[in-house]
């Protein structure tokens, strides 16, 4: 049996390795259109590779996917977080868990994961071809496939697994649409918010945690760490908003108001009580921070509330304190655009899940054709969830069930 996997990312490697595991006598080839393999694995988690998330409950795990929750709940029954940990552990790669649940190799080096996958591919005799771009798939009358290559050549296969990732434009899915599949229009997910007119950008590098972030005019909200950047805001609180609100903010042309509760949801009266603590009354305002806010952010908010930094805190009047409380609990910033990182780009949209079997990842339109990874209309929030979806769908597709 000849099996061709199209796409050399996490899902592609796992699909190819699974195919060899379940069908040792099969000829398995992995095609990658660029000259790089496992590009997202290399850059994930700042080069540490956020392999998965320590969530063993399948219902809870599947709830971290804005698109694909019900589909993945079924797929995770066959291969989930514990299986990912065991798979890498059996190959000498141990995982560690961060306080927020993210899991990394103990080496803190994405190269550990890449070397593991590459070594396994070599051991199982998976053929890898770089700069091999497929631009069309034809299913022949006998049920086999002919892959038309960008360079003019062609390859034949008995089974095909597509793991080409997400595309920012619908044109990237045309060759799959030609096979009869419905394509859900793509939309960016996991992006940062640009705030070109906001002075808070001068605080680049400051992290506040926890912050409750809301998109005004919607029901979208997220609480967690927020990072101020030189172009606007990022961090888990913002990235989660961008994932759950991918379609909503696309409809807003990425122009909206972001409402921030810098104290993570603390009530206004509790904030006033903290400000009234006797320990702070003789201090200068800049030193009277009763919260866990970073100093630069506290001073920025004082200035925004027109409270002099050197003023004795006890001399700050009720009106000024109320203005500060409003900023702490109801601060607002104008968002005008987004920024994505090419290597970590995640897309909502892709091949419709209604046309794929969640237990086998086989196309319900074209027998013998399988899908895995972000080419499907699946995307997770930040924290290792997108890789877990890749490992799961890749493993199941490779079983060729």
N, C-alpha and C positions, 0 to 999 in steps of 0.2 A: 504494500500500500504506500502510495506517495502522498505525503502531507506537506502542504506549503503554508507557512505562517507569514502573514504580511504585516510587518511592523516590529522593530527591534527595541521596544520599550519593556516595561515591567510585565505587562499582560502578555506581550508576545513571547518573551523568554519563558514565562511560566507555562504558557500554552504549549510551546515546543517541548519543554522538559516533561510536561504531563503526557504529551502524545507518545514520547519515547518510553516513559514509565509504564503506560497502559498498553502500548503496542510496540514492544521491543524490536520487532522485526520490520517495523515501518521505516521508510526513508523519510526523514523530516528535514526540511530546509526552512530557514528563517531569512526573510528578505527585508532589508532596511534601505529606504530610498536615499538617506543621507550617508555621511561617512562617520557617523557617531552612533554608538549603541548605548542604550540605557541613560540617555541624557538627563531625564528628570530625576532618575535615581541618584545621579551624581550630585545634583545641586540641591536636592530636597533637604529641608531642615538645616540650611546653612552649610551643606556639605557633610552633614552627619547621617542623613537618610532616616526620615521618620517612617519606619517600616509599617507600623500599624498603630492601633490604639487599644489600650488595655480595657476593653469592654467585652466581657465574655457572654453577656446576655444578648441573644440574637435580636430580640424585640427592641432593646435599647440601642443596640448597634445600628440596626437598620433605620432608626429614627434620626440618624445624623446625615441622611442623604436627602437634600431638597428634591432631587429627581431620582426615582428608582427605589424608593423605600419598600414597596410591596414586592417588587421583583426580587430585590436582594434578600428580603426576609426568607424567601424560598431557597435562593442560592446558598445562603449562609448555613442552611441546614446540612449541606453537603461539605462545605469547607469554610471555616470561619477563623476567628482570631487565634484560637488555641491550635488550630491546624497549621496556621502560618508560623507560629512560634515553634511548633514541633518540627516543621519542615526544615527551617533554618537551623534549629538546634541539632538535628540529626546530621547536619553537615558542618558542625563545629562553630556555628555562629550563634552566640548567646545574646539575649536581649535584656535591656534594662528599662525600667519604667520611670518616667519623670512624674513629679507631683501632680501634673495636670492630666496624666493618663497616656501621654504620647510615649511610644516605645521606639528605642534606638538600639543599634548594635552596641555592645559594651565598649567597643573600640572608638565610638563616636566618629566613625569614618565611613562615608558612603562607599569607599573603595572596598570595604569588607564585603558588602552586599554584592557589588559588581563582580568581584573576584569569585565569590561563591557561585553566582549564576553562570559566569563564563566557564569556570572549571567544570561545573555540572554539565554544561552543554558540550564541552570537549569530551568528557568522560562518556557521555551518551551518544557521541558521534552525531550531534546536530550540525548540519551544514549551515554556515552563515555567509550571506552575500551582502556586501555593502554597495551603495550606489545602484540599487536595484529597485527601480520605481515601476510599480504596476499601475497602468492607467485604464484597464478594462478586464473584466472577468466574463468568460462565456461558458455556459453549461452546455456540453455536447449531448447529443441524443442518447448516448450510452451512460449518462449520469456523471461522467468525469468532467473536469474543468480545463479550460485553456486560458492562461493568464497572458494578456498582451502587455509587453513591457514598453516603457517609455523610449528605450533605445531601438525599438523596432523588432526585437526578438519575441519569443513566446515560450512559455513553460506549461507543461501539462501536470495535472494533479488529480488524485482520487478524492481528496478532502482539502478544503481551504479554510483557514482560520484568519479572519480579518481583525487586526489589532492596531489600526493606524492612528488611534487617538482622536482627539477632537479637532475641529477646524473652525476658525472664526467666521468663515463664509460658507453659505450653502453650496457654492460651487465645488467645495472640497469633497462633497458626498455624491456628486453626479453619477459616478461610476457604480455606486451602490444602488442609487435610485433606478438606474437602468436595468438592474436585476429584478426590479419589482418591489423594492422596499420603500416604505414611507419614511421620509426624513423629517424629523422635528427640527424646525428652524433653530440654528445655533444662536446662543447668546453668551457673552463673557460671564464667568463666575470667578470668585476669589480674586477681587481686584481692590486696589486702594482708592481712596477718594481724593481728588484734586481740589484744592481751595486756593486758587490763584490770587484772590483779593484779601485773604485773611492774614492778619499780623501774627497769629499764633504759630505760623510756620517758622518764626524766629526761634522757637523752642525745639527745633529738630533734635531728635535723639531722646527726648523726655518720654518716659513711660508712666502712665497712671493706671492703677489697678486696685479695685475694680471700677469700671466706668460703665454706666448704662447708656447705650446709644440707641436713638430712635430716628426713623425717617419720617419727618412730618408729612401728614397727608396719607399715611398708610398705617397698618397694624404691625409693621416690622420693628422689632427691637432685639437687642443683644447686649449681654453683660459680660465683661471680661477685661483683659489688659488692652489698653489703647496706646499706640505709638504715634507720636507727632513727628512728621517728616518734613523735609524741605519743600515738598509739593503739597502736603496736606496731612492726611491721617491714615494710619494703617493699624496693624496689630489684630489679634483674634477677634475683638469686638467688632471691628470694621469688616474684616474678611468674612465673618459669619453673616453679617448683614448683606454683604454683596452676593453671597451664595443664595441665601433664602430669598433675597429680593432681586435676583438676576433679571427676571422678566419685568418686574415692577419698575425698577430704575432705568431699564432700557426704554420702557415706554415713556419715561420722564426725560429722555435724551440725556441722562446722567446729570441733570440739573435739579437740585432739590435742597431742602434745608435739613441739616443734621442737628438733632437736639441731643445734648449731652447732660447727664447727671454725673458730675465728677465724683460724687460720693457713693456711687453704686446703688442708689436707691434709698439712702438714709432720709428719714422724714425731715421736713423743714424745722419743726420744733426741736427735734433732736440736734439738728445742726446749730440752732440758736443756743441751746443749752450748752453744747460743747464750747461755743464762743464765749459764753458767760463764765466759764471756769475761772476761778480767782487766780489760779497759777499764771494766767496769761495777761492779766489786766495791766501790769506795770511794764510789760515788754513793748518793744516797738512792733508795729503791725507786721513787719516782714518776719519777725521772730515769733509771732503769736499763733502760728499754724497749729490748730488743735486736731487736725486731721492727718492722714498719712499721705497727703499730697506732696509730690516733689517740690522742693523749694522754688525752682524757677517757675513752675506752674502757679504756685500760690502767689508769688509776687506779680505774675502776669494778671491774675484774676483781681488782685488788689488794685492794680493800676487801671484795669478795665472798669472797676467799680468806683474809680476816682478817690481811692483811699491812699494818702501818702504813705510810703513804706516806712518812714521814720516816725510817724505819728504814734503816740502811746496808745496801746490798744484800748485801754480804759476810757480814752477820750473820743473813741470812734462812736458816733451817735447811732441811735436806733435806725434812722433812715438809711444811713450808709451800710449798716449791718444787714438790713433787709435787702438792699440792692445786691450785696455780696451773696447772701443766701440764695437769691434768685439766680445769680450766675452759677453758683455751685450746683444747683438742682435743675436749672432750666437754661443752660447756655446754648447758644445757637450759632451755627456756621453755615455759610453758603457753599455748597458743593457744585462745581462746574467741570465735570469731566472725571476720567478714571485713568489709572496707570496699571498696566499689567506687566508681568515679568515673563518674557518669552519662554524660558525654560520651565517655569512653573505654571504656565497658562492652563486654566481649566475651563472647559466649555460645557454649558448646559445645551442640550439638544443632541441630535445624532439619530442613529437608527432607532426607530420606534420599538419600544419594548413589547408592544402588542403583537409583534411579528417574530418574537424570539422566545424559545422555550427556556424558562428560568432554571430548569433542572439540568439541562444539557447545553444551553447556549447555542443550540442549532436553530438556523433559520426555519421559520414555518412556511416560508415562501419558496426556498430553494434547498432541497435536501442535500446534505453533504457540505453545506456552507455554515460556518460558525462565526460568532463574534465574541470579542472580549475587550474589556477596558473602556476607555472614554469614547470610542467610536459609537458606543451605545448612548442612549439618552439617560445617562447616569452621571451624577456628580455629587461629591460629598463636601462637607465643610472642612476647614483646615484641621489638622491634628492626626494625620495618618490614615484617614478614612478612604481617600482616593486610592492609595496604594492597596489597602485591604480589598477594595472592590476589584482592583486589577489582579491581585493574586487569586481571588476566588473565581472570577469569571474566566481567567486564563486557565486555571486548573481544571475547571469543569468543561470548558471547550476542548481542552486537550484529551479528555477521555473519549471524545468522538462517539458519545453515546447516542 
